[in-house]
Amino acid sequence: MTEYNAGLQAVLEFVRALYEAGVRHAVIAPGSRSTPLTIAFARHGQIKVWTVLDERSAGFFAYGVARACREPVVLVCTSGTAPANFFPAIIEAYHTQVPLLVMTADRPPELQGVGSNQTVDQGVMFGTFVKRFIQMPVPGVQAPLLAHARWTATRATALAGSEPKGPVHINWPFREPLLPPTDVRQQEYGGARQVHVGRLTLAEADLAGLAAVLQASTRGLIVCGPQDEVGVAESLLALAEALRYPLLADPLSQLRTVRNASKWVIADYDVSLRAIMAYSPTHPVRQALMPDIVLRVGQTPTSKTLGQYLASLTSARQVVIDGSDLWQDPFFTATDVWQTDPQVVATGLLRMGVPAGDEAFAARWHSLARVTRVALARSVGELADVFEGRVWLELAQAVPQGSVVFAGNSMPVRDLDSFFPVLDRPLRVFANRGASGIDGVVSSALGVSAANQAPVFLVIGDVSFFHDQNALLITKMHGVPLNVILIHNDGGGIFSFLPQATQPDVFDYFSTSHGLDFQAVVENYGGRYERFSSWASLRRFVDAASSEAGLRVFEIRTDRAENVRLHQSVLAVCADAIRAWGDGLGAGN
């Protein structure tokens, strides 16, 4: 005879309250102890439930959905080692401020510490990488427990979605039997139905103080690192235009792909600053580009060169505007921190009115960007060999408006930063730059695709693709489409750029050659596999995304050593052009 646990009514109430609080997606890694949660979500009927067999993949998939939606997404697993596989995704979510509701099933208190199977201490498992840990009581039918379940669901959702957004861990201990009742009618048990979370703002006097700082400055820059909010990007662009400040935009800032960006946004700084930093700090070229104030928004920029440049600006006032208490300043050069919502600051300053900066200073920065962009296009176009950096130039021209571009870590995101231009058409651009790991990238991109109607193009290296092959089952089980441009150089290409490459006797321990061909793997999951024959073939692959659904993989084979040489060749051409520009600048041209 089937036994039902009446006390699990609290779990049903919990899930209902999650929906009322705005939760629309739940990602479940199947297991036994989590049965009450799985059934509650599956029977709810209005929450989209995604089943992902691999817990690590499930974690990053949920992260991708939440990243695209900007709202809390539920992540469920059973007890024991299962939640430990969520940890990499939780770290990424914490560092990129993505809201997750991580729900782990657990054994009840009497089975803790006595050798019960599949039982570990889950209370501190995620440490400081969650905004809060909530230990639930063993569910029961008592009215206070039902009210507590509803209240906790509402509170946890609000907490995950409030600034700084991030993961919240809820640990549920369940006693057997694990089947919830099937004949429970929804009742009123108290608990908040609506929670209104405000945005961190500045007092008008403080905002006026920042306006006064800008009034006293004439040579300004805005630097925007990775951030996902299109509204923030549009507000910063409007502020840059009012101030006449050049805006150095990370490719993950959403500012290179917002309408009307081309007049003020600069995308070529990673290449140009390599040449500029070769001048001494007192050289006239460096001085001509030296700002007296820098407004910094977003997470740490992808470009190491830009970071070194910001660290060198010891005489400039550097204002970090951060909506959280994280204060993104690994360079330790911030002179002012404004802990407030960047969009509120931008719109507030525009409302107050801001002075225009030195237009000659801005013109020099934009002139440098044009010289760099022309040299980049010419040098890349003249290469006879297949060059990994060209992938981003081709995609910039080919991807349709409204698409999503997702960059893998290591070389793909660095090439994105160096080669992806400013476009006057809307795209969203993502990468997992919180902890910058190569694990879970395919799963994250699939999560973004699951939450979007537009095509998603993932550019990823072969080692990262290998790490997350299990994610391809999501495309087969749920029909989530994904277009993958696989840059296959048989190993970790980034190491060929690092000092380890100068040590041939031990370099094999870093280069990670594997000799794998991924076509059979992709086809096993029902995907289509195509190989590069020309750059026109890549453009055809992109064009077909709107008419061909499912998993599609386009492989580009490259040679790691040759790729280093080609990068050096392109950078050398750009450096020559920039030096010639600098000579003209010094001559007063």
C-alpha positions, 0 to 999 in steps of 0.5 A: 500500500502506498504511504503518503506523508501528510506533513509534506503539505508544507512543501506544497505550500512552499512551492506555491509561495515561490510561484506567487513570489515570481519564480517561473523556472525550476531545474531538478537533478533527479534523486530519491530524498528530494522526492517531495520537492520534485513532485511539488514542482512537477504538479504545480503546473505553472512553473517550468520544470527542467530535468537535468541528470548531471548535477554540475550541468544542472547547476550551470543550466539554472545559472544560465536561465537566471542570468538571462531572465534576471530573476530567481531560478530554483535548483533542486537535488538530493542529499549527499554528494549531489549538492557538492556538484552544484558548488562551481555554479554557485561560486559563479552565481555569487561572483556575478550576482545571479539569483539562484534558489538552491534547494537541497534535500537532506536526512532528518536530524536523527539520521545525522552523524550516525552513519546513515547512508548518503548523509553529509553535513550540508549546512555549511557546504557552500560557505560564504558563496551564498547570501544566506543559508536557511535550515528548514524544519522537518515538514509537518501539518501544524499551522506554524510550520505551514506558515513558516514554509510560505514565509520562507519561500517569499523571503528567500526569493526576495533575498536572492533577487535583491541587490547584490543578487545571488544564491540562497541555500535552503536545506530541507530535511525529509522523513520517510515516507517521501510522497506528499499528499495528493488531495490537499486544497490550498488554504491560507496560512499567513506569510507575505504574498508581496514583497517590494524590494527597493534600489540603493540610491543616493541622497540628493546632496550626495548626487550633487557632490558627485556632480560637483566632482565632474564640474571640476574635471575636464578630461574624463573616461568612463570604464564599464566592465562586465554587467548584464543590464541593458538599462544600465548600458543605455543610461551610461551611454546617455551620460557619456554623450552628455559628458563627452567622455569616451566610454571604454566598454568591456564586450560583456558590458552590453555597451558594444551592442546597444543602439547608437553606441558607435559615437562614444563607445570604444572597443579597441582599447585592449589592442591600443593600450598594449602599444600606449603602455609601451611609452613611459608615463611622462611621454607626450602621447601618454600625457595627451591621453591622461584623464583626470577622472575615471568613472568605473562601473561593472565587474573587473574588466576582461582585459588585463591590459586595461587593468594595468592601465587603470592601475597606472593612473595614480594621479587621476580621480577614480570613482567606482560606482557599485550597487553592492558592497563588493566594491570592484577594485582589484587595482586598489586605485579607487579614490571614491566609492559610490555604493549605489545603483549605477543606473540611478546615478546616471539618470540622476546626473543627467537630470541635474545637468552635467558639464561637457568635458574637453572635446579635444581630449575625447577626440584623441581617444576616438582617433586612437580607436579608429587607427587601431580598428583600421589596422586590426581589420587590415592585418586580419584580412591579409592573413592567409591562415585560419586565425582564431581572432577573426571568428569575432570579426565574422560573427560581428557582421553575421549574427542577427539582431537580437541574438545572444553571443556567449564566449567561452573562457580562456582564449575565446573571451580574450579574443572577443575583447580584442576583436569584437567591434562596436555595433549599432544593433542590439545583441546580448553578450555573455561569458562566465567571468565570475570565477572564469572557469572553463567548467559548465560553459555549455550548460550555461549557454543552454540555460540562456538559450532556454530563457530566450527566443532568439538564437544563441551562438556559443564560441568555445574551445575544445577543452572547455567543450570536453569538460561539459559534454554531459550538457548536450543531453539537455538539447536532446531531452528538452529541445533547447537549441544551441549554435556552437562555434568550436575552436579546436586546437587540441588543447589549452591554447591559452597556455601557448601565450604564457611563460610555460610555453618556453619550457618544452620539457614540461609544456605537455603537462599544460597544453592538455592535448587529447586527440579527440574528435567530437563529431560522434559525441555531438551526433550521439545527442542528435546534433549536426556537425559541420567543419570549417571550409572557408569564412563564407562557410561560417557565415552560412552556418550563422545565417542558417540558425534562424531556420535550423533548430536543435544542436548545431556545431561548427568546428574550426581547426587551428594550430596552437603555435601558429595561432600565437604567431598570428596574434603577434603578427596582428598586434605588431601591425597595430602597434606600428600604426599606433606609433605612427599615430603617436608621432603625428600627435607629438608633431601637433597633427 
